[in-house]
């Protein structure tokens, strides 16, 4: 949620940044300014009534001591009127605050200046590319055909058990999935991230604090009997570990990593772009989360991106780094890099990671603060990144490494799989 002090003190900057999202930035900010002014004027009126009430409370005692009973009774009558007015004004203030906050929830984060303006993924900028694109032999198969041939996973069994978009990994496919999880977790802990195993269900307060509610309510699975939500990413529970927390300066940076299954209802089930593991409702992901002071968050974003690049290079996957435009960026993000790997058999790029700096947008909802050198609490910056999402990583690994002898496992992964080649049973 945007900070009202920022909107009040830097209106032109907020407008310029928010305009990159291809929304009615001027209208949204003008309404926010009006609601903020109403809240502030109501607060000032309440403060004036409270001050007058305090004056009357003192004067009643003084009048009684001076024997001025009639005047004291008049003061008591006025105090009764003030109490009623104060109660009514408190209700008005609560309503004004609610209206302001509910409007602020509808305004996305303001993109950083270096974020390009744009409407669609076509407006994203390629800022880096690494590795040669694979040249596969004629007749190379997409990963869903390889999975059937080698017995690695089954979408049909997932339909039987649950529905479309819930794969069942088997045999060497299950071992490959487990090996990737362990590999990603080990690399993250070596980089200084503390591992966390969080719950897979969160309450509405947690979903709101990181921005999934109300923006993405329809994309989450909702356990209605208990009003709990299946997590779309480990970012939600891990970041919420620090909700309503004030961190001491020496506690920063906070670096956490967690593996979880992730659940997303928005996944499609038709068309070539969503075949196989390209888009599923349940997938495994290792997530890295950081909490930083504002002056360090941009550097932290680059460090997290370098970490993801290192994983992709170790897996020998060609990748490219995109800087997302304002119109394609997540609701809560101030800047996002997407990492894509090249799928040789499909001959297309697949997104496998998003790394974002949310600045104070999440921490304002979380009430997550830290103490600076002057000991005053300030909003921290939060960041998170996929390191990595496994479904499309598996797809690219299977396709890019297919040979007449079998599917080759990258050298860095072999200590985790225990085999160097996936072969037909």
N, C-alpha and C positions, 0 to 999 in steps of 0.2 A: 504494500500500500504506500502511495506517495505521501511524503511528509508535508503537512500543511505549511510549516515554516519555510520549507524550500519553495513551494509554489508561491507563497506570499512574497518572499524576498528575491526570488529569481524568476519572475514571470516570463520574461522574454526567452531565457535559456530553456525553461520547461516547454514553452510553446515550440521553439525551434527543434528540440529533441523529439518531442512527441509527434510532430508533424511528419517525421520519417516513417511512421507506421501506417500512413495512408488511411487515417481516420479523421473524424471531425475534432481535431485537437483543440481548436479555438473554442468551439462550443462546450466541450467537456471541461476545459479549464475555466471558462467564464462561469459556468454553473457552479464549479467547485469554489471559485472566489466568492460568488454570491452567498452560497451556503456557509462558507467560513466567516464572512462578514456578519451574517445573521447570528451565528453561534457566538462570535466575539461581542456583538452588541448586546445579546441576551446575557452573556456572562457579566458584562459591565453593569447592566441594569441590576442584576442580582447582587453584585458586589456593593452597589450603591445602597440597596435595601438592607443588606447585612450591616453595612457601616452605620446606617441610620438606626438600625435596631440596637446596635451596641451603644450608640449615644443615648438612646432612650433608656436602656437598661441602667446605665450609670446615673442618668438624671433622676430616675424614679427614687433611687436611694437617697440622693442628695436633697430632693424636694421633701421627702418624708422627714429627714433629719432637721430640715429647716421649718418643719411644721406646716408646709404648704400642701395640705392634703388634697385640696380641690385640683391644684395643678398636677399633683402626682397621679390622681385618678384620670385626668386627661391624657397624661403620658402613658398610663397603662392601656387606655382605650386605643391610643395610637399604636402601641406595641402589638396589640391584638390584630389590628389591621395589617401591620407589617408582617406578622407571622403568616397570615393568610396570603398576603402578596408574595412573600418569599416562597411559600409552598407552591403557589401557582407558577412562579418564575422558575423554580427548580424543574417543574414538569416541562416548561417550555424549553429550558436548556437541554434537558435529556432528549427531547424530540428534535431539537436543532442538531445536537451531536449525532444522533442516530441518522438523520437525513444526510448529514455531511459524510459520515463514514460509509453509509450504503452507496453513496455516489462515488466516493473514492475507490470503493471495491470494483467499480466498473471501468476504471481508468487503468490501462496497462502501464508498465514501467516505461520510463523515458529512455530511449536508446542513446548510447554514447555518441559523441560527435563523429567518431571514425566509422560508425555504422552507416552503410550506404542506404539512401532512400530507395524504396522500391515496393512492389506489390506482391510479386510471385517469386518462386525459387529461381526463375530465370534471371532475376536481378541480383542474386547472390554473387559474391566475388570469390574466385579461386585465388588464394594467397600463397599456396605451396602445393607441390606435387612431388611424389617420391616413387621410384621404382619403375621398371619397365612393365608395360602391360603384357600379360601372358599371351603366348601364341600357341593355341591348342591345335592338336591334329584334327583333320576332318572327321566329323562324326562325334566330336566331343559332346558329352551329355550334361544337361543341367542337373543341379544337385538333387532334385526330387526323383529323377530317374536313377541317379547313382545310389540314392538311399534305398530304393527298391531292389536294385541289383545286388548291393552289398549287405542288405539287411540292417540299415543304420537307424532309421526312424520310420514311423508310420503315421500319416495324418488320418488314414482311414480308421485305425484303431482309436485315435483320439475322438473321432466323430462318434464311434460306438460308445465310448466311455462318457463323453461330455458334449461335444459338438465341434463344429468347424473351428479351426485355429488353435487346437490343443494337441501338439505332437506328442507321440510316445517314442522315446529313444530306446534303442535296444542294442545289445551286443557291443561291438566296437564303437558304435555311434554314442551309446551311453557313456562308455569309457572316455571317448573324445570330449564329450560335454563336461564330464567331471574333471578331466585333465585341464581343460581351459580355465575352469573356475579356480582350481588350485594355483595354476600358473599366474593368473591375474592377481589373485590375493597375495601370493608370495612377492610378486614384483611391487605391489603397493606397500606392503609392510616393510620391505627393504628400502623404500623411498620415504619412510617415516610416518606412514598412515597407521593408526591404531585400528585393528579389526573389531567390528561390531556385528553381532547377530541380532537384528531387531525383529519385532513382531511383523507379521505379514498383513495384519489388520490394524487400522488406526481409527480413532474417533474423529468426529467432525471438526473439533478444535484443531487437531493436528493437520487435517486436510486443508482447513482454512488458512492456517498459519503459513504454509509454504505455497499457497496460491492455487491449489487444486479446486477449492471451493471459493466462490461460486462459479468460477470460469469453466472448469472441466467436470462438472458434476455428472453429466451424461456419459462421460468416458470411463467412469469408475464403476466397478461392481459394488453393489450396496447390499450388505446384509441387514435387511430392514428390521428384523426382530430385535436386534441389538444396536441398530443405528451405527454400524461400523462399516468401513470401506476397505476393500482389498487394495493393497498399495500398487500404484502404477510404476513406482520406482523406489529404491531404498533411500533416495534423497528425502522422502517425506518423514519416515520415522527417525532417521539419523539426525537430520537437521532439527527436528522437534525435541531431541534430547536436551537442547539448549533453550527451549521456550521458557520465557520468564526468568532468565538467568542473567546476572551481571558478572562478567568475567574480569578478573584482575588483569592488568596489562601484561604481566609476565606469563599468563596462560595462553597468549596468542603467539603463533597461529595454532588453531585447532585443526588437526588433520585426522579424518576418519575414513574407513573403507568398510564396505559391507557387501556380501553377496546375498541376493534374494531372487526368488521367482518374481516376475512382474506381471500384472494383469491389466489389460486395456481393452475396453469394449469397442473402441472406435475402429479396430482392425477390420479391413474389408475381406471379402472371400471370393471375389470374382476378378477375372482379367489376368493377363500375363504378369503384371507387376506385383501381384500378391500370391503367386503360386508358391508351393513349397513352404520354405521358411522365410520368404521375403516379408510377410506380414502375418503375424499370429497374435492370438489373444493372450497367450501365456508364453513367456520367454524368460530365460535366465540372464542376469546382468550383475556385474560387479560395478559398484558406484563409489566414487571418491568425493568427499565433501570437505570443504575448508571454510573456516571462519577467520577473517583477517581484519586488521585495522584498515580504514579507507585508503591510506597512502600506500598500502602493500597489495591491494586486491588485484590491480592490473598485472603486476609482476607475477602474482600467484596464478592468474589465469594462463599466462604464458608457460609457467612451470608445469601446470596440469596438462596443457596441450603437448608439451614436450614429452611428458610421461606417456601419454596415449600414443604418440608417434613412436616411441621406443618399443611399445608392445607390438605395434603393427610391423615394425621393421624386424623384430625378433621372429614374428610369424611369417616373414618373407612375403607380405602382402603389399602390392602396390596401393598407394592411397593418395588422396588429395584433401587439402584443408580448405574449407569454405568459410568466409565471413558472411553471415546471414544479413540480408537486408532488413529494414525495419518491418516490412509487411510480412516477412516469413519467420520472424523471430517469436519465441514463446512469450506469453502474456507477462510473465514476471521478470523476464531477462532484460538487462541493460546492454549486453553484448553476448553473442553466441558464436562459437566456432562449431561447425559440423565436420566430422571426419568421415570420409567415404572410402570404401575399398572397391577395387574393380573385380567384377564377377566375369571370369573369362568365358564361360559357356553362354551366359546371358548377354554378354557384351554390354554391360551397363554398370554404373556406379551404384553402390548400396550404402546407405547411411548406417554407420555402426557406433557412432558416438556424437553426443552434443556436450560441449563444455561451455558453461555460462557463468558470468558474473552478474549477480542480482543487485549489487550495491546494497542499499539499505531497504529495498522494497520488501524482501522477506523479513528482515530483522525488525522492521517497524510493526509487522503483524505479529511476529514472534515475541516482541518486547525483549529482544536479545541485545544486550548492551555490554560494553566493556569500559573499564576505567582508564583514562589517559594519564599522562604524567601529573596533571592537575587534580586527579582523583575524581573528576566529574564523569558520570556515566554518559556514554555516547553510543549511538547505534553502530553496530559492527556491520561489515560487509560479509555476505555469504556467497559461496560458489559451489558448484557441483559439476561432475562430469562422468560420463559412461566410460568405464575402463576395464572391460568393454561389454557391449551387448552381444550375447553369444549367437543368437539365431543366424544372423547374416554373416557373422564371422565363420560359422560352420559352413554355410552355403558357399562362401568364397574359397575356403580351404579345400573343400571337396572338389569344386569345379576346377580350380587353378592347378591342383596337384594330381589330377588323374593321369595315369600312364597305362600302357598295355599290361603292366605287371600288377597294378593296383593303385591305390591312392596314397601318395607319399605324405608322411608326417614331417613338418618342419623340425629341424634339428633341436631347436630350443624347447620344443614340446615333448620330444621323445622320452626324457626322464620321467615325465608325468603320465604318458600313455603306457610306457613299457613296451611299445612296439614302434617300428619305423615305417610300417606299411599296412594299410588296410587292405585285406585280401578277401576274396570270395570264400565263403565257407562251403 
